[in-house]
Amino acid sequence: MEDQASLKKTSSGEERPLKFELNGTRVSLSILPDELLLDTLRDRLGLTGTKQGCEIGECGACTVLLDGKPVCSCLMLAASVNGRRVLTIEGLKGPDGKLHPVQEAFVESGAIQCGFCTPGMILSVKALVDENPDPTREDVVTAIAGNLCRCTGYTKIIDAAFLAARKMRR
Amino acid sequence: MSSFDYFQAASVEEAAQALKDGEGKILAGGTDLVVQLKQGKVHPRRVIDITRIPPLRRLKEENGQIVLGAGVTFQELITSSLIQQRSFPLVQMASQMGSLQIRNVATLGGNMANGSPSADSLVPLLAFGTTVTLQSTRGSRETALSALLEAPPGRVSLPPDEIIVEIRFPRPAPNARSIFLKLGRRNALNIARLSLCAILTLDSNRRIATAAVAVGSASPHPVRVSTAEKLLNGSPMSPQLLEEGVEEISRSVARSLGKRASAPYKSLAIRGLAREALEYCFNLEEQRRQAS
């Protein structure tokens, strides 16, 4: 509640407090009211795995999971994630540094070429397989429709999604 | 992006108070607003975040009406069993809108307030006969969605201090047949080039009791095609009526297209959409089977 009260007092251009759960850790920092979540992640927190692409919510390179669901961090005001849970690609690996099964699936399927779309693509696939352990091809295609890849032609990414689902079911 | 203040409203009343001077903008999902802020198309003094107001996220059936909070997201429509059972065209519409990233945050209220000629949700909502509840510090009022759309393209008749709170329409009859169709340049993240929603209910003599047809992206705002509805209402379903219905929808849309550059394409394309929709709603093969 204290957070709520202080949120309401800030005026134009003044920094304001922001507290949220980022990759499993509570973070607390100051942000500008017009700051985008993408910029907070990359420029204030140094988490450059989240990519800046089209900036209008069409390419999906900036995808993060907000309370487990994929969203475009380029369309999200940082202030609006106060008290919520954000997962970026940096938060996916295990505590021992081991790759997440979805990351392993992408590597093993050769689903990465230039790598720019990969963080967003992996998070979209993670959200899918978390919710739906046995997706159909249509489920996969729908889940990644908001992530553009200009290298792979998608086939290996779709293969990776199925492999990821199999790994997650094990 | 010009600088603005950010306010997270905990209730509709708080949001209305923050919007009172007309210098604020409502952030419902942000998928349109944040782009407009970035492009310098809007310069609000404050952005009022309404994403944490529980009553705006309601989705229920009440006294024979489907009631949707203005903050219901497109993805919530798709996954709602109530909407799947009672108003499937909204599911068809929502699943063709944007990407999952967009559908997870974009809201019905935001789509409405943005006032785009191709606003996907307005086409089925118009066909369902939607009433909208608006609130400001001056009080609450209800208006027909069609009245809200009496405005230039990209705008709606919404004073700058009013918030869209609730969207409601009568629960469609159990025997209603309805469909939403959309044409675009590609399958995903597609801005509608043309969209259509048709809802038909039958009386006990298998005549059309009520017909609702709405079309989007063919006029400054989505509209009901009342001439086609009049033609269909009260008539027994037949292959000939289907042809006349397709003809009337096409004629009406061609008129509203005027001389815009896309008119030659759209006036042909509407025929295909109208035929597909009416063929589905008439379901003549099933009618024949039942009659024999």
Chai-1 contact restraints between the chains, C-beta under 6 A:
chainA,res_idxA,chainB,res_idxB,connection_type,confidence,min_distance_angstrom,max_distance_angstrom,comment,restraint_id
A,L7,B,Q8,contact,1.0,0.0,6.0,A-B,restraint_1
A,S11,B,D5,contact,1.0,0.0,6.0,A-B,restraint_2
A,S12,B,S3,contact,1.0,0.0,6.0,A-B,restraint_3
A,S12,B,D5,contact,1.0,0.0,6.0,A-B,restraint_4
A,G13,B,S3,contact,1.0,0.0,6.0,A-B,restraint_5
A,P33,B,D5,contact,1.0,0.0,6.0,A-B,restraint_6
A,P33,B,Y6,contact,1.0,0.0,6.0,A-B,restraint_7
A,D34,B,M1,contact,1.0,0.0,6.0,A-B,restraint_8
A,D34,B,S3,contact,1.0,0.0,6.0,A-B,restraint_9
A,D34,B,F4,contact,1.0,0.0,6.0,A-B,restraint_10
A,I56,B,V35,contact,1.0,0.0,6.0,A-B,restraint_11
A,G57,B,T31,contact,1.0,0.0,6.0,A-B,restraint_12
A,G57,B,I102,contact,1.0,0.0,6.0,A-B,restraint_13
A,E58,B,L189,contact,1.0,0.0,6.0,A-B,restraint_14
A,T63,B,Q101,contact,1.0,0.0,6.0,A-B,restraint_15
A,K69,B,N104,contact,1.0,0.0,6.0,A-B,restraint_16
A,P70,B,L100,contact,1.0,0.0,6.0,A-B,restraint_17
A,P70,B,Q101,contact,1.0,0.0,6.0,A-B,restraint_18
A,V71,B,Q101,contact,1.0,0.0,6.0,A-B,restraint_19
A,V71,B,N104,contact,1.0,0.0,6.0,A-B,restraint_20
A,V71,B,V105,contact,1.0,0.0,6.0,A-B,restraint_21
A,C72,B,Q101,contact,1.0,0.0,6.0,A-B,restraint_22
A,L75,B,G30,contact,1.0,0.0,6.0,A-B,restraint_23
A,L75,B,T31,contact,1.0,0.0,6.0,A-B,restraint_24
A,L75,B,V34,contact,1.0,0.0,6.0,A-B,restraint_25
A,A79,B,Y6,contact,1.0,0.0,6.0,A-B,restraint_26
A,S80,B,D49,contact,1.0,0.0,6.0,A-B,restraint_27
A,A145,B,S99,contact,1.0,0.0,6.0,A-B,restraint_28
A,A145,B,A188,contact,1.0,0.0,6.0,A-B,restraint_29
A,G146,B,S99,contact,1.0,0.0,6.0,A-B,restraint_30
A,G146,B,L100,contact,1.0,0.0,6.0,A-B,restraint_31
A,G146,B,Q101,contact,1.0,0.0,6.0,A-B,restraint_32
